[in-house]
Amino acid sequence: MSIALRYAAISDVGLVRANNQDSAYAGPHLLAVADGMGGHAGGDTASSLAIAKLAPLDDEALGSGDIVKRLKDTIEEARLELVAYARSHPKVAGMGTTITTLLRSGNKIAMAHMGDSRAYLLHKDEFTQVTVDHTFVQHLVDTGRITPEEAENHPQRSVVMRVLGDFEVELTPDVSMREAHVGDRWLLCSDGLSGYVAHDTIKRTLEEYEDPAQCAEKLVQLALRAGGPDNITAIVADVIDLDEHPDGAVEQPNVQVVGAAAVSRDDVTSAQDGPAARAASLAASVASQEESEPAVDQPSAVDLRDVRRRRWLPWTIVAVVLALIAGAAGFGYRWTQQQYFIGVQGTTVTLFRGIPQSLGPFDLATAIEVTGVDVATLPEPTRSSVAAGQITASSREELAQRWQEVTAETVAAPSAQPPAEVTTPTDESSTPAESAPAPNGTDAGGQ
């Protein structure tokens, strides 16, 4: 049996972004999607360089060796190249890219994945998301903090915890090996598609359109119809048996390079001089574009930076710390340290910076003020809200205001703690407010 891939790749800038930071490559042996991040030039460059580094793997001479190791080693080489490039081009420092790629050798497929781009597999009637997102929200789902349904609309669902970037910390991809089955249909896509088109809709589209190119085009149109706020990239690939078709009945497509890697590189998409030359052309084009960018374009690039910046960038610095502690970088940590809540430490009401959760052995909350108020003195339902860490704030000033509101409620409410002993009629005449905490966090009764 002679197995082959019939594929199509398409990428669209979307309806909001000013430029396309996605890149993709589809060839007879290699499929790859890279979603760049890092603002103007940075995201474009990161995804293009990653695709350029992977392109030489699309070679019949690859053989049936350890393709998993070959794929993993190449991704590490791409990471080192991104680090070197960022050092020589400081204006793109902090750039990175997701990478989701399949490498075929005979009837074996090696897969590598980092980030929130995805690989789906339609095998007979079963539709599966093969990759697991490396995001902060996915971690919350995995640890039971939120449900998959809640994750779909979570405001931090795009905070990526593991990517291929110019960081000194070595972040490794998920790698696996599987068998290629005739009739399987693969979809590799950026989150501009998977984040805005429902799972069932993707499955139905993959089933309805027999031609990979028509299917990929329809998926992109669905994402645009959903608002298209991000770049959209899709590769649809079918595993076919050439022996089942008469000679010439199956037309094999040329190599396809789309997105940022294909901008002003039309000669690359039709080149027939081998993948190594294609990769060299890609890398040279990226470097040439960086060096020759007109100065007049710089103001608009700066103005658009905030529009194009992916939300994970503020967490880049803290990624080193989380990688050393937990084995994977936590780009969401920076965001957590800009949050505040009222909670409990022991039995004492305490003001915290962070969120009432942990990431493995790492606690995401730090006590910043111990109020001296026993949680038992708070009235319901405030007591339960404080115990659960549900009274939150987005700044230290807002936290102080929320605490003032809690203490005001406590003074106005009957004491949650009954008197320890009633011995005389005089004691019975004391008002409930006398045993409640004072607004400044100290017990009015001297406790």
C-alpha positions as CSV (number, residue, x, y, z in Angstrom):
1,M,0.0,0.0,0.0
2,S,1.4,3.4,-1.1
3,I,0.1,6.1,1.3
4,A,0.1,9.8,0.4
5,L,-1.4,13.1,1.7
6,R,-3.8,15.2,-0.3
7,Y,-3.8,18.6,1.3
8,A,-4.7,22.3,1.1
9,A,-3.6,25.2,3.2
10,I,-5.2,28.6,3.5
11,S,-4.6,31.7,5.7
12,D,-6.6,34.9,6.2
13,V,-5.7,38.0,8.1
14,G,-9.2,38.2,9.6
15,L,-11.4,41.2,10.0
16,V,-9.6,43.0,12.8
17,R,-5.9,42.5,12.7
18,A,-3.7,44.7,10.5
19,N,-1.3,42.0,9.4
20,N,-1.1,38.2,9.4
21,Q,1.2,36.7,12.0
22,D,0.2,33.1,11.1
23,S,2.3,30.9,8.8
24,A,1.7,27.5,7.5
25,Y,3.4,24.9,5.3
26,A,1.8,21.9,3.5
27,G,3.8,19.4,1.6
28,P,3.8,15.6,0.8
29,H,5.5,14.8,4.1
30,L,5.1,17.8,6.3
31,L,2.2,19.8,7.6
32,A,2.8,22.7,10.0
33,V,0.9,25.7,11.4
34,A,2.6,28.5,13.4
35,D,0.7,31.3,15.1
36,G,3.2,34.1,15.7
37,M,3.1,36.6,18.5
38,G,5.0,39.7,19.5
39,G,3.5,42.6,17.7
40,H,4.5,44.1,14.4
41,A,7.4,42.2,12.7
42,G,8.0,40.0,15.8
43,G,5.1,37.6,15.3
44,D,5.5,37.6,11.5
45,T,9.2,36.8,11.9
46,A,8.8,34.1,14.6
47,S,6.2,32.1,12.6
48,S,8.1,32.5,9.3
49,L,11.4,31.4,10.8
50,A,9.8,28.4,12.5
51,I,8.3,27.3,9.2
52,A,11.5,27.9,7.3
53,K,13.4,25.6,9.8
54,L,10.8,22.8,9.5
55,A,10.6,22.9,5.7
56,P,13.7,20.8,5.0
57,L,12.0,17.9,6.8
58,D,9.6,17.7,3.8
59,D,11.8,15.3,2.0
60,E,11.3,11.8,0.5
61,A,14.9,11.0,1.6
62,L,13.9,11.4,5.3
63,G,13.4,7.6,5.5
64,S,11.9,5.6,8.3
65,G,14.3,6.6,11.0
66,D,13.4,8.2,14.3
67,I,11.2,10.9,12.9
68,V,9.9,11.8,16.3
69,K,13.5,12.7,17.4
70,R,14.2,14.4,14.1
71,L,11.1,16.6,14.5
72,K,11.8,17.4,18.2
73,D,15.5,18.3,17.4
74,T,14.4,20.5,14.5
75,I,12.0,22.4,16.7
76,E,14.8,23.0,19.3
77,E,17.0,24.3,16.4
78,A,14.2,26.7,15.5
79,R,14.1,27.9,19.1
80,L,17.8,28.6,19.2
81,E,17.5,30.4,15.9
82,L,14.7,32.6,17.3
83,V,16.9,33.4,20.3
84,A,19.8,34.4,18.1
85,Y,17.6,36.4,15.8
86,A,16.1,38.4,18.7
87,R,19.5,39.2,20.1
88,S,20.6,40.7,16.8
89,H,17.3,42.4,16.2
90,P,16.3,43.9,19.6
91,K,13.1,45.5,18.4
92,V,11.5,42.0,18.0
93,A,12.7,40.8,21.4
94,G,9.9,38.8,23.1
95,M,8.6,37.3,19.9
96,G,7.3,33.7,19.9
97,T,5.1,31.3,18.0
98,T,3.0,28.3,18.5
99,I,3.8,25.2,16.5
100,T,1.6,22.3,15.5
101,T,3.1,20.0,13.0
102,L,2.8,16.5,11.4
103,L,5.8,14.7,9.8
104,R,4.9,11.6,7.7
105,S,7.3,8.8,6.8
106,G,5.6,5.9,5.0
107,N,2.5,5.0,7.1
108,K,3.9,6.6,10.3
109,I,3.1,10.1,11.5
110,A,5.1,12.0,14.1
111,M,3.4,15.0,15.8
112,A,4.9,17.9,17.8
113,H,2.8,20.6,19.4
114,M,3.4,23.8,21.5
115,G,0.8,26.5,22.3
116,D,-2.9,26.8,21.4
117,S,-2.9,26.0,17.7
118,R,-4.6,22.6,17.3
119,A,-4.6,19.3,15.4
120,Y,-8.0,17.5,14.9
121,L,-8.5,14.0,13.5
122,L,-11.6,12.8,11.7
123,H,-11.3,9.0,11.8
124,K,-14.3,7.3,10.3
125,D,-17.2,8.9,12.3
126,E,-15.0,9.8,15.3
127,F,-13.8,13.4,15.5
128,T,-11.1,14.1,18.1
129,Q,-9.0,17.1,19.2
130,V,-5.6,15.4,19.2
131,T,-3.6,18.2,20.8
132,V,-4.0,19.7,24.2
133,D,-3.8,23.5,24.5
134,H,-0.9,24.8,26.5
135,T,-2.9,27.6,28.0
136,F,-3.7,28.9,31.5
137,V,-7.4,28.2,31.1
138,Q,-6.7,24.6,30.0
139,H,-4.7,24.1,33.2
140,L,-7.7,25.3,35.2
141,V,-9.9,22.7,33.3
142,D,-7.3,19.9,33.9
143,T,-7.2,20.7,37.6
144,G,-11.0,20.9,37.9
145,R,-11.1,24.6,38.7
146,I,-13.5,25.3,35.8
147,T,-15.5,23.3,33.4
148,P,-14.8,23.0,29.6
149,E,-17.9,25.0,29.0
150,E,-16.7,27.8,31.3
151,A,-13.3,27.7,29.5
152,E,-14.9,28.6,26.1
153,N,-15.8,32.1,27.4
154,H,-13.1,32.6,30.0
155,P,-11.4,36.1,29.6
156,Q,-7.9,34.5,29.8
157,R,-8.5,31.7,27.4
158,S,-5.7,33.0,25.0
159,V,-3.0,33.2,27.7
160,V,-0.4,30.7,26.4
161,M,1.9,28.9,28.8
162,R,4.2,27.1,26.4
163,V,5.4,28.4,23.0
164,L,8.5,28.4,20.8
165,G,10.2,31.7,21.6
166,D,13.3,33.7,22.1
167,F,13.5,32.7,25.8
168,E,16.5,31.3,27.5
169,V,14.4,28.6,29.1
170,E,14.0,25.5,27.1
171,L,10.3,24.7,26.7
172,T,9.8,21.3,25.0
173,P,6.9,20.4,22.7
174,D,4.5,17.5,23.2
175,V,5.6,14.8,20.8
176,S,3.9,11.5,19.7
177,M,3.9,8.9,17.0
178,R,0.8,7.4,15.4
179,E,-0.2,5.4,12.3
180,A,-1.6,6.9,9.2
181,H,-4.9,5.3,8.2
182,V,-6.3,5.6,4.8
183,G,-9.5,7.7,4.9
184,D,-8.3,9.8,7.9
185,R,-8.8,13.5,7.6
186,W,-6.5,15.9,9.5
187,L,-7.1,19.5,10.4
188,L,-4.3,21.7,11.6
189,C,-5.4,25.3,12.5
190,S,-4.6,28.4,14.5
191,D,-6.9,29.6,17.3
192,G,-8.4,32.1,15.0
193,L,-10.4,29.2,13.7
194,S,-10.8,26.9,16.7
195,G,-11.6,29.7,19.1
196,Y,-14.6,31.0,17.1
197,V,-16.1,28.0,15.2
198,A,-17.8,25.4,17.3
199,H,-16.5,21.9,17.6
200,D,-19.6,20.3,16.1
201,T,-19.5,22.8,13.2
202,I,-15.9,22.0,12.4
203,K,-16.7,18.2,12.4
204,R,-19.8,18.7,10.1
205,T,-17.7,20.8,7.7
206,L,-14.9,18.3,7.5
207,E,-17.6,15.6,6.7
208,E,-19.5,17.6,4.1
209,Y,-16.7,18.9,1.8
210,E,-14.8,16.1,0.1
211,D,-12.2,18.4,-1.5
212,P,-9.6,19.6,1.0
213,A,-9.3,23.0,-0.6
214,Q,-13.0,23.6,-0.5
215,C,-13.2,22.4,3.0
216,A,-10.4,24.7,4.2
217,E,-11.9,27.6,2.5
218,K,-15.3,26.9,4.1
219,L,-13.8,26.7,7.6
220,V,-12.0,30.1,7.1
221,Q,-15.3,31.6,5.9
222,L,-17.1,30.3,9.0
223,A,-14.5,32.0,11.3
224,L,-14.9,35.2,9.3
225,R,-18.6,35.0,9.7
226,A,-18.1,34.7,13.5
227,G,-16.3,38.0,13.5
228,G,-12.8,37.1,12.4
229,P,-11.0,38.9,15.2
230,D,-7.8,37.0,14.8
231,N,-5.7,35.6,12.0
232,I,-7.2,32.4,10.6
233,T,-5.1,29.5,9.2
234,A,-6.2,26.0,8.3
235,I,-4.6,22.9,6.7
236,V,-6.9,20.1,5.7
237,A,-5.2,16.9,4.7
238,D,-6.5,13.5,3.7
239,V,-4.6,10.2,4.0
240,I,-5.1,8.3,0.7
241,D,-3.9,5.1,-0.8
242,L,-2.4,5.7,-4.3
243,D,-2.7,2.1,-5.2
244,E,-6.5,2.4,-5.1
245,H,-6.5,4.9,-7.9
246,P,-5.6,4.6,-11.6
247,D,-2.5,6.3,-12.6
248,G,-3.1,10.1,-12.9
249,A,-6.5,9.9,-11.2
250,V,-5.1,11.7,-8.1
251,E,-3.4,15.0,-8.8
252,Q,-0.9,15.7,-6.1
253,P,-0.7,19.4,-5.1
254,N,2.5,21.4,-5.0
255,V,4.0,22.5,-1.8
256,Q,1.9,25.3,-0.2
257,V,3.3,28.1,2.0
258,V,0.7,30.6,3.3
259,G,0.4,33.4,5.8
260,A,3.3,35.5,6.9
261,A,5.9,33.1,5.5
262,A,4.4,33.6,2.0
263,V,4.2,37.5,1.9
264,S,6.2,38.7,-1.1
265,R,7.5,35.1,-1.5
266,D,5.4,33.9,-4.4
267,D,8.4,32.2,-5.9
268,V,8.8,30.0,-2.9
269,T,5.3,28.5,-3.2
270,S,6.0,27.2,-6.7
271,A,9.7,26.3,-6.3
272,Q,10.6,22.8,-7.5
273,D,14.2,22.8,-6.4
274,G,13.8,21.0,-3.1
275,P,12.7,21.9,0.5
276,A,16.1,23.0,1.6
277,A,16.1,25.7,-1.0
278,R,12.6,26.7,-0.1
279,A,13.6,27.0,3.6
280,A,16.6,29.1,2.7
281,S,14.5,31.4,0.6
282,L,12.0,31.8,3.5
283,A,14.7,32.7,6.0
284,A,16.4,35.0,3.6
285,S,13.1,36.8,2.8
286,V,12.4,37.3,6.5
287,A,15.9,38.8,7.1
288,S,15.7,40.9,4.0
289,Q,12.3,42.3,4.9
290,E,13.6,43.2,8.4
291,E,16.6,45.0,7.1
292,S,14.8,46.9,4.3
293,E,11.7,48.0,6.1
294,P,11.2,51.7,5.3
295,A,11.5,54.2,8.1
296,V,8.3,55.8,7.1
297,D,6.5,52.7,8.2
298,Q,7.7,52.8,11.7
299,P,5.1,55.2,13.2
300,S,2.2,53.1,12.0
301,A,3.9,50.0,13.2
302,V,4.2,51.5,16.7
303,D,0.6,52.7,16.6
304,L,-0.7,49.3,15.8
305,R,1.4,47.4,18.3
306,D,-1.3,47.2,20.9
307,V,-3.8,46.0,18.4
308,R,-1.7,43.2,17.2
309,R,0.0,42.1,20.4
310,R,-1.1,38.7,21.7
311,R,-2.3,38.7,25.3
312,W,0.4,36.4,26.6
313,L,3.3,38.9,26.2
314,P,3.0,40.5,29.7
315,W,3.7,37.1,31.2
316,T,7.0,36.5,29.3
317,I,9.3,37.7,32.1
318,V,7.7,35.5,34.8
319,A,7.8,32.4,32.5
320,V,11.4,31.7,33.6
321,V,10.4,31.5,37.2
322,L,7.4,29.1,36.6
323,A,9.5,27.0,34.2
324,L,12.1,26.4,36.9
325,I,9.5,25.7,39.6
326,A,6.8,23.8,37.7
327,G,8.6,22.5,34.6
328,A,6.6,24.7,32.3
329,A,6.4,28.5,31.9
330,G,3.3,30.2,33.3
331,F,2.6,33.2,31.1
332,G,-0.6,33.7,33.2
333,Y,1.3,34.4,36.4
334,R,1.8,38.1,35.7
335,W,-2.0,38.6,35.3
336,T,-2.7,36.8,38.5
337,Q,-0.4,39.2,40.4
338,Q,-2.5,42.1,39.2
339,Q,-5.6,40.7,40.9
340,Y,-6.7,41.0,44.6
341,F,-9.2,39.4,46.9
342,I,-10.3,39.1,50.5
343,G,-9.7,35.7,51.9
344,V,-8.9,33.8,55.1
345,Q,-5.5,32.8,56.5
346,G,-6.1,30.3,59.3
347,T,-9.2,31.9,60.8
348,T,-8.2,35.5,60.2
349,V,-9.5,37.6,57.4
350,T,-6.6,38.6,55.2
351,L,-6.2,40.7,52.1
352,F,-4.3,39.0,49.3
353,R,-2.7,39.8,46.0
354,G,-3.2,37.1,43.3
355,I,-6.0,34.6,42.9
356,P,-7.2,31.9,45.3
357,Q,-5.7,29.0,43.3
358,S,-2.3,27.3,42.9
359,L,-0.3,26.1,39.9
360,G,1.1,22.7,41.0
361,P,3.2,23.4,44.1
362,F,3.2,27.1,43.4
363,D,0.7,29.3,45.3
364,L,-0.8,32.1,43.2
365,A,-1.8,34.3,46.2
366,T,0.3,36.3,48.6
367,A,-1.0,37.9,51.8
368,I,-0.5,41.7,51.8
369,E,-2.4,42.6,55.0
370,V,-3.7,40.7,58.0
371,T,-6.8,42.4,59.3
372,G,-6.9,40.8,62.7
373,V,-10.6,40.1,62.2
374,D,-11.8,36.5,62.9
375,V,-13.8,35.2,59.9
376,A,-16.4,33.9,62.4
377,T,-17.4,37.4,63.3
378,L,-18.6,38.2,59.8
379,P,-22.3,37.9,59.0
380,E,-23.6,35.6,56.3
381,P,-23.4,35.6,53.3
382,T,-20.3,37.8,53.6
383,R,-18.5,35.1,55.7
384,S,-19.0,32.5,53.0
385,S,-17.8,34.8,50.2
386,V,-14.7,35.7,52.1
387,A,-13.9,32.1,52.9
388,A,-14.2,31.2,49.2
389,G,-12.1,34.2,48.1
390,Q,-15.1,35.5,46.0
391,I,-14.7,39.2,47.0
392,T,-12.2,40.4,44.3
393,A,-10.7,43.6,43.1
394,S,-8.5,44.7,40.2
395,S,-6.3,47.1,42.2
396,R,-5.1,47.7,45.7
397,E,-7.3,50.8,46.0
398,E,-10.4,48.9,45.0
399,L,-9.5,46.1,47.5
400,A,-9.3,48.7,50.3
401,Q,-12.8,50.0,49.3
402,R,-14.2,46.4,49.2
403,W,-12.8,45.8,52.7
404,Q,-14.4,49.0,54.0
405,E,-17.7,47.8,52.6
406,V,-17.3,44.5,54.4
407,T,-16.5,46.1,57.7
408,A,-19.4,48.5,57.3
409,E,-21.7,45.5,56.8
410,T,-20.2,43.8,59.8
411,V,-20.8,46.8,62.1
412,A,-24.4,47.1,60.9
413,A,-25.2,43.4,61.2
414,P,-25.8,41.4,64.4
415,S,-22.7,39.7,65.7
416,A,-22.0,36.3,64.2
417,Q,-20.3,35.3,67.4
418,P,-22.6,34.9,70.5
419,P,-21.4,36.3,73.9
420,A,-19.1,33.8,75.7
421,E,-21.1,34.1,78.9
422,V,-24.2,35.9,80.1
423,T,-24.1,36.5,83.9
424,T,-26.0,39.6,84.7
425,P,-28.9,41.7,83.3
426,T,-26.3,44.4,82.6
427,D,-24.5,42.1,80.0
428,E,-27.8,41.5,78.3
429,S,-28.2,45.2,77.6
430,S,-25.0,45.4,75.4
431,T,-25.7,46.0,71.8
432,P,-24.7,43.6,69.0
433,A,-22.4,46.3,67.5
434,E,-20.2,46.2,70.6
435,S,-18.9,42.8,69.7
436,A,-18.5,43.4,65.9
437,P,-15.1,44.3,64.3
438,A,-14.3,48.0,64.0
439,P,-13.8,49.4,60.5
440,N,-10.1,49.7,61.0
441,G,-9.8,45.9,61.3
442,T,-9.5,45.7,65.1
443,D,-12.0,44.1,67.4
444,A,-14.1,46.8,69.2
445,G,-14.3,44.5,72.2
446,G,-10.5,44.3,72.5
447,Q,-10.3,40.7,71.3
